[in-house]
Every structure is written in C-alpha cells, then in structure tokens.
Amino acid sequence: MLVVSEEVRRAVAERRPVVALESTIIAHGLPRPRNLQVAEELEAVVRDEGAVPATIAVLDGVPRVGLTKDQLQRIANDDGIRKLGHRDLPLAVATAASGATTVSATALLAARAGVRVFATGGLGGVHREWSQSQDESADPGLLARTRIAVVCAGVKSILDVGATLERLETLGVAVAGYGTDRFPGFYLADSGHPVDWTLRTPGEVAEVIRAQDALGGPDSALIVANPVPRAEQLDPALHARVLAEALAACEEQGITGQAITPFLLGELVRRTGGASLEANLAAVRGNVRLAGRVATAWAER
C-alpha cells in the first residue's frame, strides 16, 4: 500500500539521515513554475546537509514516500491534484486519486515509513473565533499520536496561536523553540507567545528525539519551532493590517472549511505584493536546512 522509494528505503534501513517534506506547498502553495523550482531547491537543501529528501504525495491512489523528478513535476503541474489531510488518505487510495499531502498526512506517512524528521513551513491549528465555528486543523490531533520531530516556523499566523499552543499542551505534544524563548508566528519571528523550552543545537534536538524513544509512552511528536530570520520576516505592522483585511474578506465571501487557509494565505500574498510569500519561503528554507542537520545528528547515535 505504501511505496517507499529505493533511496529512502535504503537510507532508513541503514540508519542514515532522512527528512520528510510535504507536497501541499508544491501543488497549492506557490504559483507555477516557481513551485517546481522550490520543490527541487528544498530537496537540494536537504542533500547539502547530508540527508536524503523524502517528499511525500499520493499518486493514482498510491501513497509515496520519496518522489522521482517526473513525479515532482506531476505534483507541481497537474490541475487535478487534491489536497489531502490524513483523514483523506483511505478515500484517495480507494478511488485511485492523486493528491498533495498536508502536514497531518505527511507526518503519518513519514512515520509509517520510518522517517523520524519532517520539515514544513507552519502547522495548522485552532482557527480564530473557534468558539463560533469549531474550525480546527487536524494537525494537532495527528501529532499527538505520531512519533516524529517536526521542524516548523510555529503555526500559521492566520490562526489563533495562543489557543493552538493550549491545544498542543492539552494533547501532550512537546514544543521547543530553536534558539529562542518565543514561539514564532510563521511569517513573523515572534508570535507574541513564549515557549517553555529552548533548544540551541541540532545535537540537542537529536537528544530529545532519543529521549522520547527511550522513555516510550504515547507516540506524540516533538515540535521544533524555528523562527524565520528577523531580516526576512514580514513587517509586523503590515502583517496585522492585511490579515485583518483578509479575515474580513473571508467572512464576507462565506469561505469555510479547507478553503479558509488557502484563501487567507492567497489574500496575504496579494495584499502584501508578494512579501508574505517571500517570508514563507525564507521560513521553509530555514526549517528544511535545520531538519537536515537534526536528522544528521540523530543518525550519528
């Protein structure tokens, strides 16, 4: 059912470093042809750090961990590529559908393939005005029962960051800032919320992963919150203004469900003249680089 590329399979079997990468950013997060360029760039960053990239997607009903160049091109260029959370995986498999995997689906498939480190941009979480909409990403719940280290720039800043941190705490998901005692806000280096733990080197992160494995217990994730460099973050005042405008537009147009996040992110790109996209990519590059170093440190055990 799960097809792991030969390169990834051998690396996992030989305990060499591997980094899982999601495919939603390729299919739904970037314009063409830049999406394919970024996909190839991120895989190259992983290799530069001495690790093997494992981009994950579902093609014709087959979940794949590690894609060929042709498969990457298909994810980037086909119009029929769906967006798949972990709940969608059995449906996609049974109907032979093709889709890009979100954080929850990527984390699940990566863990099933034996990949221990995963890099992404920002996590999903509790949406603003949750008490009215009950809208919450599947990411926190899935990470509460999946043993994987996720290097990210916090949660997407369009969400209720404080409520998401509370939910992660309730679910027992470990959160640590990387080189910071502040929780990053995706486009922003500081979301305005603190973190209880700070890790400062890839080796320290690897030690936490080892401690998780040694202690056993619930198979929950480790979130390594790595802030975008301040020089590359979105201007905080601009972010606050355009996010308020985008949220108002979302409500006016009646956008709901899975459509909310891509709508808001698209509005931020448009209303910032592309500045939010550049901050997003800066965060992703930094996360992928750090994930490669963490995977390498963990493999040296």
Secondary structure as UniProt FT lines:
FT   STRAND          3..4
FT   HELIX           6..13
FT   TURN            14..15
FT   STRAND          18..21
FT   HELIX           24..28
FT   TURN            32..33
FT   HELIX           34..48
FT   TURN            49..50
FT   STRAND          52..59
FT   TURN            60..61
FT   STRAND          62..65
FT   HELIX           69..77
FT   TURN            79..80
FT   STRAND          82..84
FT   HELIX           86..88
FT   HELIX           89..94
FT   TURN            95..96
FT   STRAND          99..101
FT   HELIX           103..112
FT   TURN            113..114
FT   STRAND          117..119
FT   STRAND          126..127
FT   TURN            128..129
FT   HELIX           130..133
FT   HELIX           139..143
FT   TURN            144..145
FT   STRAND          149..152
FT   STRAND          154..155
FT   TURN            157..158
FT   HELIX           161..171
FT   STRAND          174..178
FT   STRAND          182..185
FT   TURN            186..187
FT   STRAND          188..194
FT   STRAND          198..199
FT   HELIX           202..215
FT   STRAND          222..225
FT   HELIX           230..232
FT   HELIX           236..252
FT   TURN            253..254
FT   HELIX           257..259
FT   HELIX           260..271
FT   TURN            272..274
FT   HELIX           275..299
//
